[in-house]
Amino acid sequence: MVQTIVLGAGMVGVSTALALQARGDEVLLVDRRGIGRETSYGNAGAIQTEAVEPYAFPRSIPKLIDVALKRTNDVNWHLSSLPEHVRPLWTYWKNSSPAGHARAAETYSQLVGKSDLYHAPLIKAAGVQHLIERRGYRCIFRTERAFGAALREAQRVEGVFGVPFATETAAELAAAEPGLKRPLAGAIHYGSVWTCLSPGGLTAAYGRLFVERGGRFAYGDAQSLTQDGSGWSVRTEEGVQAAECAVVALGPWSTQVTARLGYRIPLFRKRGYHRHFETANGPRISMFDAERGVFLARMNQGLRLTTGAEFTRMDAPVNWSQIRRAELSTRELFDMGPAVEADPWFGHRPCLPDMLPVLGEASRHPGLWFHFGHAHQGFTAGPASAHILAELMSGNPLPLTRALAPGRFD
């Protein structure tokens, strides 16, 4: 019998399996689709060490009006999904007060700020340095007003957390990005951020490393997780597998398991889209079009345009509005060819209303551990967060684990 079953093979789950393996556990990694095939495949591919503060719910009246009237492309919503979202979003709004957001950022920054130090040895051991670009990314601004406000915010974050950045004037930005078709107000360059040319490929490489080091992967049904005496079991294609411990790292699907066991964790989901486009003269480094809510990510498949948040049902069909707006706004900036795929990809970010993930042992089920809810930064924070979980499971809790404990929702 293996010591630990990890349910979910995205970046958080694979990182968890590697961290537990490193402490000496025999680990079985279980997923229904394979390694890195869901949310970890579809993100913007940035290891965002600069993103030390979580995304807060908008609190300014003008911004709330823009969101309510769907004037902005960074948020879309649907009336049919409001019943499942209204309570967690209300709590999210309350927690996004200046004091609440500052408390969350104190913990959140410890997951994100040095995340590259936890990715680095895995990237080297997996032999995938070719997937990483270490040139940072740019936040670009179309108007002087937005540029000035963002610059003041970047200076504040630098003062609090020490996040480095460089400012680029309109002329400096035009020289650095000769493919730009129109003048812009300027940019903020986060040069220490790493970007990845294939997020799914990186996650899969970590998974291969786990197997090469003696770990096991099996296709299986996480929903079949059952308490089995003093341990846990799950059905896989190889039969029922049992272990002393189980870790739920299923991202947006995690609460389908935890709710069945009696835990009411208020997870909500932000859907995001991406689509790749051919481009011969696109951005030299990845960039975020801040006033249009679109990330332009350099990928092996082409230029990946990723959208903001859509609040909708998990089973809702594709809604083209955000990705179409993203395409139109990006064509204002760069010459792009046709789309690579016929339809956009979409996935769901697992979010919690206090803006922090769940990390710790279930209060009523010994040997059951939760590790999910990393919102926009599961790809970034996966290895660092997994290290914290492994330490906790080894009896060495770090100071921040209390803020992440599942019991805060009991």
N, C-alpha and C positions, 0 to 999 in steps of 0.2 A: 504493500500500500504506500502511495506517495504521501508526503507530509502535507503538501498544500496544493489545492486546485485553484487556479486563477481563472475566473470567468470573464472573457472579453479580451480580444487580441488587438485592440487599438494601441496607441502610444502609451496610455496609462497602464493598460493590462500587460503589455509586453515588458515595459519598464519594471513593473511589479514583479513579474516572473524572473527577470534578470537579477533584481535586487535580492529577492529571497533565495535564488540560486547561489548568489555570491556569499550569503551567510551560511550556506551548507545544506539548504533544503533540497529535497527531491521534489520537483515541481511539475505539475501537469497544467498546460495552458489549453483552454477550451474556447472555441468560437464556432459559430454556425456557418460563417462564410470564409474564414481564413484570416491570415494576419494582415492588418492594415488595410482592410477593404471597406471600412465604413467612414466615420467622421475623420479619422486620422489620414485618410486618403485625400479628402477634399478641401483641406484648409489652405491658407495662404502661404504656408511653408516657412514662416519666419520664426526663429527662436528668439522671442521678443524680450530680451533682457531689459529693455527700456520700459516695458509695460508694467511697472511696479505698482500701479494703482488699478484696481478692477474697474470695469465699465459701470458707471453710476447711472441710475435712472434719471432722465432729464428732469430738472426741477424749475427751470426758468419758464415763465408763462409763454413767451414767444415760441420757445422750442416745443413746448407741449401742444400749443395750437398747431404748429407745423406738422407734428406727428399725428394729431387727431384728424387734421384735414388732408393727410397724406401728401403734403407738399414737399417732403424730403424723401430721398431714396435710401437713406440708411436704415429706415424702419418702415415696415409694412404690416398691416394687421387686418383681421377679418372678423366681422361681427359674430360669425358662427363659432369662433374659437374663444370668445370672451368668457363664457362660463367656466372653462377650465383654467383660464389665465388670470382672472380678475383678482382672486385672493392672493396668490403669490406675487403678482405685480404690485398690488397695494403694499404688501410688506416690503417688497424690493424698493418701492418709492420711499417708504418711511426710513429704511436703512440707508438710503442714499443722501440723508441729511449730511451737512459738512462734518459733524462729529461722528456719525455712523460710518461714513465713507473713510474717514481718517483711521478709525479703529480697524476696519477691514483691511485697509492698505498696509497697516503695520504688520499684519500677518501675511497678507498676500505677497508683499514685496520679498519676503523670505523664501517663498516658493519660486518666484520668477527672476529675481535680480541676479542670481548667480547660476541660473539654469544651464548656461553653456558649459560650466565646469563639470556638470554631470553628463551632458551629452558628449563632451570631448573624448573621454576614454572609450565610449561605446562606438563612436564614429571611427576612431582609429582601429579598434579591435575588429570591427565589422568590415574594414577595408573600403569604406565608402566616402573618403575625403572628396572624391570627385563630385559628389552630390551637394557639397556645401560651398556657398560663396560667402566670403568674409569681407564684404564691402559695404555692409549696412543697407539701409533703405531710406528713401526720402518721403517726407510728408510735404506734398506740394499744395500751394494755395493760389487761388485764382484772383482773390481780392486782397487789397492792403489791410482792410479791416480784419478779415479772418486771420491773415498772416500775423498781424500785430497781437491779436488775442492769443493765438497759439504760441507765439514766442514768449509772451509773459508767463503762460502756463508752463512751458518747457523750462524757463528760468526758475520758477517755483519748485518744480519737481527736482531739478538739479540741486537746488539748495537743500531740499529735504532729504533726498535719497542719493545724491551724487551721480545722477544719470547724465553722461556726457552727450553733447550734441554740437553741431556746427550749423551756423546760419548761412544760407546762400541767397544773395540778392537775385533780382530778376536776370541781370546780365550773367552772373556766375552760374545760375541754373541753366540758362540757355547754352552756355559754353559747355557745361558738363553733360547736357542732354541735347545733342544737336538734332535729334529726331523730332523734337517738339515742333508742332506746327504753329503754335501761337504763343505770344508772350504771357508769362505768369507773374504773379506778385513776388514769389520767392519760394524758398523751401527750408525745411529743417531736416538736416541729415543726421540720422542716428548711425554713425559709422561703426559702432561696436557690435551691432546686431548681425547675426548670421542668418542667411536665407538658404532655403533648400530647393533644389531643382526637381525633387520628386518626394513629397512627404510620404506618400504610400510606399515608395521604394525604400526610404529610410526606415520606416517602421518595419517593413518586411525584412530588411537587412538585420535589424535588431532581433527579429524573430529567428532568423537563420543562426545568428550568433548564439542565442539561447539554446537552440537544438544542438549546435556543434559542441556546446559545453556540457551536453548530456541531458538537457531538458527534453520533455515530450510535449508534442502538440497533438490534439485530437479535435476533429469536427464533432460538435455535440450541441445539445439543447440546454442552454443555461436555465430555462424555465423549469427543468426537471430537478433542480437542486433540492435535495431532501436531507433532513437531519437523520443520520443513520447511527443510532447508538450514541457514542461519544464523539462521532465524527460526522462527515458529510459525504454525500454521493451525488453523482450526476450521470445521466445517460449520454453516451457517445457512440460513434460508429463502431468503436472497438468494444462496446458493451458498457455495463455500469462500472464506473470508476469511483473509488472511495479514497478519502484522505482525512487526516486529522483536522485540517483547517480548510476553509474556503474563503476566497476573496472575491467580492462582487465588484468588478471594474468594467461594467457594461455601458458606461456613458449614459446616453439618453434612455436606454432600456433598463437601467438599473432598478428603478422603482417597480418595474413589473415583477421582479423577484422579491424585493424588500417588502412591498405591500402585502404580498401573499403570506409573508411571515409576521405580519402585524405591525410593521413600521410605517408611519405616516410622514415620510420625508417630503417636503413641499418642492420637489424638483419641477421645474418648468423648462421648456425647450424653445430655443431660438433657431428657426430654420435659416440656413444660408445656402446660396447657390454659387456655382462657378461654371465657367465655360472657357474653352481655349480658342484662341484665334491665331492664325498665321500672321506673322509680321516680319518684315525684312529690316526695318529701321525703327524698332521699338526702344523702350527705355534701356539704358545701359545697366542700371541696377533697378531692383523692385521699388515701387513707390505706392504711396497711398494718396489718392485724390480726396483730400479731406472734406472739401465742400460738396462732393458728390457721393461720399460714402463708398468708394470703390477702391479695392486694393488691386494693383497691377503687378502680378507676380510672374517673374521669369521662371518658366518651367521647361522641362525637356519636351513636353507636348506642344509648346507654344506659349503665347502670352495668356496667362490665366487671369480672368477677371472674376473677383469674388465680391459678393454683396454683403450688406449688413444683415439685419435681423428681420425675419418674418414671423409673426405670431400667428400660427395656424395649427390645425390638427396634425398629428403624426401621419395619419393616413390620407391627408389632403393631396389632391393632384398638383402637378407642377403649376406654379403661377409665374408667368413670363415677365411680369411688369418690371421687377427690379433688375433682372439681367438684361432686359432690352434697354432700359435707361442707362445701365452701366456701359453697354456697348456704344450707345449714341454719344455719351459724354466722353468716352475714351477715344472715339474716332475724331473728336474735336482736337485731341492732343497729338495723336500719332496716326500714321497710315497703317491700317490693319487690313489684312486679307479676309477670306471667309472663315467662318467658324470651323473648327476641327471636328466637333461632334454635332450630330443632328439635334440633340436635345441637351439642355443643361443638366449637370449633376446637382443634386441637393442632399444635404444632410442636416442633422440637428445637434446643436450645442447644448450640453446638459448644464443647467444653471440653477442656482439656489438663491433665495431672496436676500441672504446676508452676504452674497458675493464671494463666499468661501466654499471650497469643496468639503465633502464628507470624508474623513479619514480616521478610522479607528474601529474598535471591536463593537459588535452589536450588543446592546445592553442586556438582552434577554436570551441570547443564544451564544454560549461560549464556543470559541473556535470559528465564528463567522465574523468576517471583517469587511468593512465598506471602504471603497476607494473610488469615488466618482464625484461629478459635479464641478469640473474644472472650467466650465464655461468656454470662453474663447481661447484659453491657454493650456488645454490638455497636451497639445503637441509640444509646447514650450516647456511646461512644468513637469511632464510625466516622469522623467528620470529623477529629478530632485524630490518630487513628492513621493516616489517609490522608495527612495532612500529613507525618508522620514518614517514611512510605514514599516519598512523592514526593521528599523531601529526600535520602533514601538513594539512590534511583534517579538523582538528579542529581549524585551524588558528594559529598554533604554529610551524612555520617552523624552522627546525634546521639548523645550519650553512652549513652542507654539501648538503642540498637539491638542491641548485643552480647547483652544478656539476652533479646532477642526472636528472635534469628537461628535459622533452621531447622536449622543445623548442630549445635545443642545436642542433637538427637535422632539424629544420624548414628552 
